[in-house]
Amino acid sequence: MAENYTPRMKRRYRDQIRASMREEFGYSNDMQIPGLEKVVINMGVGEAVGDSKKLQSAMQALTLISGQKPVSTKARNSIAGFKIREGMAVGCKVTLRADRMYEFVDRLVTIALPRVKDFRGLNGRSFDGRGNYAMGLKEHIVFPEINYDTIDQLWGMDIVVATTARTDAEAKALLRHFDFPFRN
């Protein structure tokens, strides 16, 4: 990337979203205006128990999607019914901050979500009470970085958008300004 390159969503946040949030909620100080803190993408790969290549495949897909190397997540407890032992790798996750976070949010709302089959909007009640939003995708192939012909299996993923908002109403307004397509 060029030295003075700024992601489109970051510029939009700086130039438009902050002003409209200040007007909407009547903030007296710029530091009160909520913003995006981080985006965490998690892929649970239960099939990794029988085949470690599945985890490698999921990690490669997550690397392509996020532009950053994921870390593997390990099982906390042993579960005999699922043949999982404590410490066994059962998934992968990546935490995006700063420019990579804004780039991912841009691709998520402009490219990936419109490609989801039978998409009717995001659930507006998936906030945690502290201004963070969680959503799930059933297929990772909605991202343009994934070549459909080379995948061996479809992976689902959980995406958590952490904001600095204090309430769910502030967070929902912020994400709506970032073009998150909430239902009604």
Secondary structure, 3 states (H helix, E strand, C coil): CCCCCCCHHHHHHHHHHHHHHHHHHCCCCHHHCCCEEEEEEEEECHHHHCCHHHHHHHHHHHHHHHCCCCEEEECCCCEHHHCECCCCEEEEEEEECHHHHHHHHHHHHHHHHHHCCCCCCECCCCECCCCEEEEEECCHHHCCCCCHHHCCCCCCEEEEEEECCCCHHHHHHHHHHCCCCECC
